Amino acid sequence: MRVRAKHYRTGEPLDLVCERGAIQRLDPAGAEPADCEADWVAPAFCDMQINGCEGISFNSPQLTRAQVHHVVDTCQRHGVAQLCPTLVTSSFDALMHGLRTLRAACDEDRDVSRAIAGIHLEGPYISPDDGPRGAHPRQHVRPPSWEEFQRFQDEAARGMIKMVTLAPETEGALPFIEKLAKAGVVVAIGHTAASASCIRDAIRAGARMSTHLGNGSHAMLPRHDNYLWEQLAADELSASIIADGHHLPIPVMRSILRVKTPARLIVTCDACPLAGLPPGKYREWDQEFEILPAGKIVVLGTSFLAGSWAFTDLCVRNLLQLGETSLPDTIDLASNRPRALLGLPPRRMEVGEPAELILFDWSPGQEFRLRAIVVGDRSPLHCTASAA
């Protein structure tokens, strides 16, 4: 399989020859026919927060292995070669079922196993307060329990939980963070109403990231002393942002980008189970939601956001339009930065590296357009463009 495009970092026109799931040759772009051509080629995306899509929820008590495969396939059509299926606050039984099903899907299908970089547990150990809790169901919010988490990790996921988002101010959270960090699990602060001192304590205990910074918070905050400023100012914390055009206003995105810099920033789409569905009213997570015509998802009758309708490619397009980061850095925010935080090796376009590539068109002033993704031994897969 031969793909032809410019290297996203050097701009050098290349032919990449892929066989047996890896890059076998890098040649100067030639004249012979290629299997796929585009303006640019880069490592495929890795998204740390995918809750499901097209009506499928990883939290569903009826989740099936076939549905896991469907979500993986859909994400690949948006350039996502690897993802962290994300389970949000729910009952013990629902979380155990979701974790077991994800583990079983990986066990039975090599493609699914390669695509799932780890599981992200977002909750249930979060703030119960309106605002910070976001769309998470109040009845299932609870303090951290190491015994419960061990059952999640050992009995159901069998070690696949790689990241936990929690509120550090909850009872028992700080020793819980220490145990997670010692176990090699990435600890992220999110859905929190913590004081500045509590956030600093969480960092000392081992917290390394802020989940979707700027969201999952009160509608109104003290202008100086608040948990957003404290996390933004902490160089020890990386931050993920949802760049779907709804979760953060443009000036806020610019500010976060400039303070965190590409070295401490990660892009996630936070695709929820309603991602990709047409506008309308839906029921999910025991609540009523509405997809508005512009692609914004809200808790019905409120202004509270409830995950994203978009996929990772739309977030990358929005960031490129913002013009704050270069093409290479923007791509890496959605590919190698999350891999690094998860402790995974970077994807380099070199001989011997896994064939996980995106091909896309873009030039300054023009929209980013994803053309195809190459994953393993499969032929280039035509991508589905996300519309704003």
Kinemage of the C-alpha trace (Angstrom):
@kinemage 1
@onewidth
@group {chain A} dominant
@subgroup {mainchain}
@vectorlist {calphas} color= white
{ca met a 1} P 0.000 0.000 0.000
{ca arg a 2} L 1.438 3.340 -1.090
{ca val a 3} L 0.251 6.710 0.238
{ca arg a 4} L 1.548 10.015 -1.071
{ca ala a 5} L 1.514 13.368 0.763
{ca lys a 6} L 3.733 15.917 2.485
{ca his a 7} L 5.168 15.135 5.895
{ca tyr a 8} L 3.158 17.198 8.399
{ca arg a 9} L 6.298 18.465 10.122
{ca thr a 10} L 8.871 18.882 7.356
{ca gly a 11} L 6.618 19.577 4.369
{ca glu a 12} L 8.656 17.046 2.352
{ca pro a 13} L 6.595 15.214 -0.338
{ca leu a 14} L 6.791 11.506 0.435
{ca asp a 15} L 5.636 8.096 -0.629
{ca leu a 16} L 5.019 5.900 2.407
{ca val a 17} L 4.901 2.202 1.600
{ca cys a 18} L 3.066 0.193 4.249
{ca glu a 19} L 3.009 -3.592 4.556
{ca arg a 20} L 2.185 -6.037 7.348
{ca gly a 21} L 0.801 -3.222 9.501
{ca ala a 22} L 3.956 -1.109 9.506
{ca ile a 23} L 5.760 1.553 7.483
{ca gln a 24} L 8.269 -0.346 5.330
{ca arg a 25} L 9.693 2.452 3.159
{ca leu a 26} L 9.850 6.237 3.002
{ca asp a 27} L 10.639 7.410 -0.527
{ca pro a 28} L 10.582 10.803 -2.220
{ca ala a 29} L 7.182 11.271 -3.870
{ca gly a 30} L 7.208 9.479 -7.215
{ca ala a 31} L 5.103 9.383 -10.353
{ca glu a 32} L 3.720 5.832 -10.081
{ca pro a 33} L 0.076 5.459 -8.981
{ca ala a 34} L -0.552 5.678 -5.230
{ca asp a 35} L -3.353 4.010 -3.299
{ca cys a 36} L -4.189 7.304 -1.618
{ca glu a 37} L -3.026 10.914 -2.057
{ca ala a 38} L -3.604 14.104 -0.104
{ca asp a 39} L -1.859 17.345 0.785
{ca trp a 40} L -0.495 16.057 4.100
{ca val a 41} L 0.162 12.870 6.066
{ca ala a 42} L 0.497 12.672 9.864
{ca pro a 43} L 0.083 10.262 12.772
{ca ala a 44} L -3.555 9.338 13.354
{ca phe a 45} L -5.455 10.794 16.304
{ca cys a 46} L -5.635 9.378 19.830
{ca asp a 47} L -8.625 10.669 21.832
{ca met a 48} L -8.669 10.183 25.592
{ca gln a 49} L -12.388 10.824 26.068
{ca ile a 50} L -14.954 9.034 23.919
{ca asn a 51} L -18.227 8.175 25.681
{ca gly a 52} L -19.797 6.498 22.651
{ca cys a 53} L -21.561 7.739 19.524
{ca glu a 54} L -24.557 7.260 17.215
{ca gly a 55} L -26.820 6.154 20.059
{ca ile a 56} L -24.307 3.796 21.682
{ca ser a 57} L -23.169 4.476 25.242
{ca phe a 58} L -20.292 2.694 26.936
{ca asn a 59} L -22.351 3.147 30.133
{ca ser a 60} L -25.351 1.251 28.821
{ca pro a 61} L -26.376 -1.825 30.860
{ca gln a 62} L -27.068 -3.402 27.453
{ca leu a 63} L -23.702 -2.556 25.865
{ca thr a 64} L -22.538 -5.310 23.498
{ca arg a 65} L -19.177 -6.190 21.996
{ca ala a 66} L -20.613 -5.485 18.538
{ca gln a 67} L -21.485 -1.956 19.675
{ca val a 68} L -17.934 -1.419 20.932
{ca his a 69} L -16.691 -2.441 17.486
{ca his a 70} L -19.140 -0.002 15.855
{ca val a 71} L -17.886 2.930 17.936
{ca val a 72} L -14.273 2.042 17.103
{ca asp a 73} L -15.097 1.889 13.380
{ca thr a 74} L -16.985 5.202 13.493
{ca cys a 75} L -14.123 6.936 15.308
{ca gln a 76} L -11.658 5.633 12.735
{ca arg a 77} L -13.685 7.297 9.995
{ca his a 78} L -12.948 10.543 11.824
{ca gly a 79} L -9.214 9.868 11.964
{ca val a 80} L -9.067 8.327 15.452
{ca ala a 81} L -6.825 5.255 15.429
{ca gln a 82} L -6.754 4.953 19.226
{ca leu a 83} L -9.213 6.041 21.888
{ca cys a 84} L -9.991 5.752 25.568
{ca pro a 85} L -13.584 4.549 25.965
{ca thr a 86} L -14.949 6.688 28.771
{ca leu a 87} L -17.436 5.516 31.373
{ca val a 88} L -19.114 8.253 33.404
{ca thr a 89} L -20.824 8.299 36.796
{ca ser a 90} L -23.262 5.413 37.036
{ca ser a 91} L -24.314 2.517 39.241
{ca phe a 92} L -21.802 -0.135 40.268
{ca asp a 93} L -23.518 -2.773 38.129
{ca ala a 94} L -23.648 -0.577 35.016
{ca leu a 95} L -19.956 0.324 35.324
{ca met a 96} L -18.973 -3.307 35.876
{ca his a 97} L -20.927 -4.346 32.791
{ca gly a 98} L -19.363 -1.662 30.630
{ca leu a 99} L -15.849 -2.502 31.791
{ca arg a 100} L -16.369 -6.247 31.269
{ca thr a 101} L -17.799 -5.715 27.811
{ca leu a 102} L -14.906 -3.502 26.743
{ca arg a 103} L -12.426 -6.059 28.050
{ca ala a 104} L -14.232 -8.885 26.225
{ca ala a 105} L -14.358 -6.890 22.977
{ca cys a 106} L -10.586 -6.436 23.145
{ca asp a 107} L -10.040 -10.117 23.920
{ca glu a 108} L -12.006 -11.315 20.921
{ca asp a 109} L -10.948 -8.772 18.280
{ca arg a 110} L -7.361 -7.728 17.565
{ca asp a 111} L -8.455 -4.548 15.754
{ca val a 112} L -10.516 -3.392 18.746
{ca ser a 113} L -7.677 -4.247 21.131
{ca arg a 114} L -5.232 -2.192 19.065
{ca ala a 115} L -7.663 0.738 18.946
{ca ile a 116} L -8.369 0.929 22.682
{ca ala a 117} L -5.473 2.660 24.403
{ca gly a 118} L -7.038 2.236 27.827
{ca ile a 119} L -10.263 3.003 29.658
{ca his a 120} L -11.051 6.407 31.156
{ca leu a 121} L -13.247 6.365 34.266
{ca glu a 122} L -14.812 9.834 34.550
{ca gly a 123} L -16.546 9.686 37.908
{ca pro a 124} L -18.342 8.480 39.925
{ca tyr a 125} L -16.014 10.181 42.442
{ca ile a 126} L -16.890 13.763 41.502
{ca ser a 127} L -18.593 16.795 43.014
{ca pro a 128} L -22.328 16.333 43.685
{ca asp a 129} L -22.947 20.067 43.199
{ca asp a 130} L -24.990 21.433 40.322
{ca gly a 131} L -22.606 22.911 37.785
{ca pro a 132} L -19.418 20.980 38.569
{ca arg a 133} L -21.358 17.737 38.298
{ca gly a 134} L -22.339 18.636 34.734
{ca ala a 135} L -24.678 16.061 33.187
{ca his a 136} L -23.552 13.242 35.489
{ca pro a 137} L -26.530 11.729 37.367
{ca arg a 138} L -26.605 12.983 40.955
{ca gln a 139} L -27.936 9.725 42.394
{ca his a 140} L -24.795 7.828 41.444
{ca val a 141} L -22.172 10.345 42.634
{ca arg a 142} L -20.227 8.932 45.579
{ca pro a 143} L -16.956 9.366 47.513
{ca pro a 144} L -13.898 7.449 46.310
{ca ser a 145} L -13.664 3.818 47.372
{ca trp a 146} L -10.414 1.949 46.804
{ca glu a 147} L -12.222 -1.360 47.310
{ca glu a 148} L -14.765 -0.473 44.611
{ca phe a 149} L -12.078 0.747 42.230
{ca gln a 150} L -10.092 -2.475 42.683
{ca arg a 151} L -13.172 -4.438 41.660
{ca phe a 152} L -13.551 -2.218 38.603
{ca gln a 153} L -9.892 -2.625 37.684
{ca asp a 154} L -9.177 -6.228 38.657
{ca glu a 155} L -12.453 -8.083 38.204
{ca ala a 156} L -13.934 -6.256 35.231
{ca ala a 157} L -11.353 -4.238 33.294
{ca arg a 158} L -8.390 -6.475 34.173
{ca gly a 159} L -5.964 -3.580 34.264
{ca met a 160} L -7.383 -1.561 31.361
{ca ile a 161} L -8.356 1.524 33.395
{ca lys a 162} L -5.555 3.953 32.559
{ca met a 163} L -7.131 7.244 33.652
{ca val a 164} L -9.530 8.408 36.384
{ca thr a 165} L -11.164 11.836 36.555
{ca leu a 166} L -12.274 12.843 40.047
{ca ala a 167} L -12.924 15.788 42.369
{ca pro a 168} L -10.071 16.042 44.911
{ca glu a 169} L -12.205 17.757 47.554
{ca thr a 170} L -14.400 14.680 48.105
{ca glu a 171} L -13.932 12.629 51.272
{ca gly a 172} L -10.920 10.326 51.000
{ca ala a 173} L -9.863 11.642 47.591
{ca leu a 174} L -6.259 12.569 48.407
{ca pro a 175} L -5.127 9.126 49.655
{ca phe a 176} L -7.116 7.639 46.774
{ca ile a 177} L -5.121 9.798 44.318
{ca glu a 178} L -1.876 8.590 45.894
{ca lys a 179} L -2.900 4.948 45.407
{ca leu a 180} L -3.939 5.531 41.802
{ca ala a 181} L -0.669 7.279 41.010
{ca lys a 182} L 1.369 4.474 42.569
{ca ala a 183} L -0.618 1.998 40.459
{ca gly a 184} L 0.339 3.870 37.284
{ca val a 185} L -3.126 5.289 36.615
{ca val a 186} L -3.282 8.860 35.277
{ca val a 187} L -5.206 11.007 37.768
{ca ala a 188} L -7.134 13.947 36.333
{ca ile a 189} L -8.946 16.713 38.192
{ca gly a 190} L -12.414 17.370 36.832
{ca his a 191} L -16.053 17.999 37.738
{ca thr a 192} L -14.703 19.673 40.859
{ca ala a 193} L -15.478 22.547 43.214
{ca ala a 194} L -12.107 22.266 44.973
{ca ser a 195} L -10.347 25.126 46.696
{ca ala a 196} L -6.977 26.290 45.412
{ca ser a 197} L -5.184 24.628 48.324
{ca cys a 198} L -7.005 21.348 47.684
{ca ile a 199} L -5.907 21.405 44.045
{ca arg a 200} L -2.310 21.941 45.143
{ca asp a 201} L -2.672 19.021 47.556
{ca ala a 202} L -4.019 16.863 44.722
{ca ile a 203} L -1.010 17.717 42.574
{ca arg a 204} L 1.332 16.741 45.400
{ca ala a 205} L -0.607 13.478 45.767
{ca gly a 206} L -0.066 12.667 42.081
{ca ala a 207} L -2.711 14.391 39.938
{ca arg a 208} L -1.287 15.124 36.468
{ca met a 209} L -4.104 16.515 34.360
{ca ser a 210} L -7.234 18.668 34.224
{ca thr a 211} L -10.127 17.060 32.363
{ca his a 212} L -11.862 19.382 29.859
{ca leu a 213} L -10.607 22.512 31.601
{ca gly a 214} L -13.206 25.292 31.593
{ca asn a 215} L -16.148 22.890 31.588
{ca gly a 216} L -17.832 20.880 34.308
{ca ser a 217} L -17.903 23.946 36.543
{ca his a 218} L -20.235 26.490 38.156
{ca ala a 219} L -21.889 28.989 35.854
{ca met a 220} L -20.537 31.809 38.062
{ca leu a 221} L -17.254 31.879 40.011
{ca pro a 222} L -15.286 34.360 42.142
{ca arg a 223} L -13.250 36.382 39.681
{ca his a 224} L -9.885 35.760 41.348
{ca asp a 225} L -9.885 32.786 43.719
{ca asn a 226} L -11.346 29.837 41.824
{ca tyr a 227} L -10.424 26.342 40.694
{ca leu a 228} L -10.092 27.247 36.994
{ca trp a 229} L -7.334 29.815 37.562
{ca glu a 230} L -5.515 27.448 39.930
{ca gln a 231} L -5.458 24.603 37.402
{ca leu a 232} L -4.563 26.918 34.541
{ca ala a 233} L -1.585 28.285 36.474
{ca ala a 234} L -0.278 24.873 37.579
{ca asp a 235} L 2.540 23.827 35.248
{ca glu a 236} L 2.405 20.347 36.796
{ca leu a 237} L -1.019 19.794 35.211
{ca ser a 238} L -1.620 19.099 31.564
{ca ala a 239} L -5.098 20.053 30.420
{ca ser a 240} L -7.542 18.677 27.920
{ca ile a 241} L -9.925 20.999 26.105
{ca ile a 242} L -13.032 20.327 24.048
{ca ala a 243} L -12.577 22.400 20.901
{ca asp a 244} L -15.964 21.610 19.350
{ca gly a 245} L -17.023 25.261 19.078
{ca his a 246} L -19.596 25.030 21.890
{ca his a 247} L -17.819 24.074 25.093
{ca leu a 248} L -15.368 26.987 25.171
{ca pro a 249} L -15.636 30.505 23.717
{ca ile a 250} L -12.797 31.458 21.379
{ca pro a 251} L -11.115 33.915 23.822
{ca val a 252} L -11.081 31.222 26.510
{ca met a 253} L -9.511 28.701 24.119
{ca arg a 254} L -6.892 31.254 23.125
{ca ser a 255} L -6.051 31.927 26.772
{ca ile a 256} L -5.727 28.246 27.660
{ca leu a 257} L -3.593 27.585 24.577
{ca arg a 258} L -1.251 30.447 25.376
{ca val a 259} L -0.841 29.581 29.060
{ca lys a 260} L -0.603 25.798 28.848
{ca thr a 261} L 1.265 25.880 25.495
{ca pro a 262} L 1.220 22.822 23.222
{ca ala a 263} L 3.601 21.069 25.637
{ca arg a 264} L 0.882 20.750 28.313
{ca leu a 265} L -2.294 20.616 26.238
{ca ile a 266} L -4.445 17.807 24.854
{ca val a 267} L -7.417 17.989 22.516
{ca thr a 268} L -10.433 15.771 23.082
{ca cys a 269} L -13.803 15.765 21.368
{ca asp a 270} L -15.595 14.256 24.408
{ca ala a 271} L -17.992 12.585 21.964
{ca cys a 272} L -21.080 11.535 23.874
{ca pro a 273} L -23.492 8.714 22.953
{ca leu a 274} L -25.505 11.221 20.909
{ca ala a 275} L -22.547 12.226 18.728
{ca gly a 276} L -23.395 11.996 15.057
{ca leu a 277} L -27.176 11.797 15.548
{ca pro a 278} L -29.625 14.288 13.971
{ca pro a 279} L -31.102 17.202 15.978
{ca gly a 280} L -33.858 16.215 18.364
{ca lys a 281} L -34.682 15.090 21.905
{ca tyr a 282} L -33.101 11.956 23.336
{ca arg a 283} L -32.849 10.061 26.616
{ca glu a 284} L -29.456 8.939 27.935
{ca trp a 285} L -27.836 8.416 31.374
{ca asp a 286} L -31.356 8.465 32.922
{ca gln a 287} L -31.834 12.066 31.715
{ca glu a 288} L -33.410 13.968 28.834
{ca phe a 289} L -31.149 15.739 26.337
{ca glu a 290} L -31.567 17.781 23.191
{ca ile a 291} L -29.326 18.088 20.153
{ca leu a 292} L -29.751 21.603 18.808
{ca pro a 293} L -29.485 22.298 15.047
{ca ala a 294} L -25.945 23.696 15.400
{ca gly a 295} L -24.718 20.455 16.999
{ca lys a 296} L -24.813 21.600 20.615
{ca ile a 297} L -26.066 19.026 23.134
{ca val a 298} L -27.764 20.289 26.303
{ca val a 299} L -29.653 18.851 29.244
{ca leu a 300} L -33.263 19.378 28.182
{ca gly a 301} L -34.672 22.664 29.441
{ca thr a 302} L -31.287 23.977 30.634
{ca ser a 303} L -28.117 25.508 29.220
{ca phe a 304} L -25.903 22.750 30.704
{ca leu a 305} L -23.790 21.023 28.091
{ca ala a 306} L -23.890 17.231 27.971
{ca gly a 307} L -20.865 16.032 26.069
{ca ser a 308} L -20.045 16.782 22.498
{ca trp a 309} L -21.758 16.010 19.210
{ca ala a 310} L -18.456 16.370 17.336
{ca phe a 311} L -15.527 14.086 16.681
{ca thr a 312} L -11.808 14.786 16.929
{ca asp a 313} L -11.369 15.935 13.332
{ca leu a 314} L -13.766 18.858 13.855
{ca cys a 315} L -11.848 19.924 16.974
{ca val a 316} L -8.575 19.914 15.004
{ca arg a 317} L -10.218 21.943 12.245
{ca asn a 318} L -11.429 24.515 14.767
{ca leu a 319} L -7.983 24.859 16.340
{ca leu a 320} L -6.322 25.354 12.960
{ca gln a 321} L -8.854 28.087 12.179
{ca leu a 322} L -7.959 29.727 15.491
{ca gly a 323} L -4.383 30.162 14.271
{ca glu a 324} L -2.721 29.925 17.690
{ca thr a 325} L -0.698 26.796 16.956
{ca ser a 326} L 1.246 25.493 13.979
{ca leu a 327} L 0.025 22.585 11.878
{ca pro a 328} L 2.503 20.119 13.463
{ca asp a 329} L 1.667 21.206 17.009
{ca thr a 330} L -2.078 21.116 16.359
{ca ile a 331} L -1.908 17.579 15.010
{ca asp a 332} L 0.222 16.477 17.958
{ca leu a 333} L -2.307 17.914 20.438
{ca ala a 334} L -4.724 15.268 19.149
{ca ser a 335} L -2.225 12.468 18.566
{ca asn a 336} L 1.131 12.264 20.329
{ca arg a 337} L 0.347 14.470 23.356
{ca pro a 338} L -2.376 12.130 24.650
{ca arg a 339} L -0.204 9.126 23.877
{ca ala a 340} L 2.602 10.602 25.969
{ca leu a 341} L 0.321 11.247 28.949
{ca leu a 342} L -0.895 7.640 28.787
{ca gly a 343} L 2.686 6.409 28.718
{ca leu a 344} L 2.441 5.174 25.138
{ca pro a 345} L 5.276 5.576 22.626
{ca pro a 346} L 4.831 8.403 20.108
{ca arg a 347} L 3.799 7.620 16.562
{ca arg a 348} L 6.672 8.650 14.302
{ca met a 349} L 6.554 8.449 10.539
{ca glu a 350} L 9.626 6.254 10.268
{ca val a 351} L 10.435 2.834 8.880
{ca gly a 352} L 9.275 0.148 11.274
{ca glu a 353} L 6.636 2.313 12.956
{ca pro a 354} L 3.010 1.081 13.060
{ca ala a 355} L 0.935 2.140 10.067
{ca glu a 356} L -1.481 4.528 11.817
{ca leu a 357} L -1.739 7.547 9.557
{ca ile a 358} L -4.192 10.239 8.545
{ca leu a 359} L -4.184 11.912 5.127
{ca phe a 360} L -5.736 15.352 4.882
{ca asp a 361} L -5.941 18.563 2.889
{ca trp a 362} L -5.202 21.929 4.481
{ca ser a 363} L -3.568 25.252 3.747
{ca pro a 364} L -3.607 28.544 5.696
{ca gly a 365} L -7.000 30.176 5.282
{ca gln a 366} L -8.576 26.921 4.097
{ca glu a 367} L -10.545 24.366 6.096
{ca phe a 368} L -8.925 21.194 7.354
{ca arg a 369} L -10.388 18.251 5.414
{ca leu a 370} L -9.683 14.696 6.488
{ca arg a 371} L -9.389 12.390 3.493
{ca ala a 372} L -8.407 8.913 4.716
{ca ile a 373} L -6.966 6.904 7.583
{ca val a 374} L -4.548 3.999 7.393
{ca val a 375} L -4.698 1.524 10.289
{ca gly a 376} L -2.664 -1.656 10.251
{ca asp a 377} L -3.143 -3.997 7.314
{ca arg a 378} L -6.381 -2.422 6.114
{ca ser a 379} L -6.639 -0.457 2.897
{ca pro a 380} L -6.949 3.328 3.330
{ca leu a 381} L -10.349 4.007 4.856
{ca his a 382} L -12.322 6.939 3.482
{ca cys a 383} L -13.058 9.413 6.260
{ca thr a 384} L -16.350 11.051 7.158
{ca ala a 385} L -16.021 14.801 7.614
{ca ser a 386} L -17.535 16.294 10.736
{ca ala a 387} L -19.795 19.252 10.009
{ca ala a 388} L -20.069 22.126 12.437
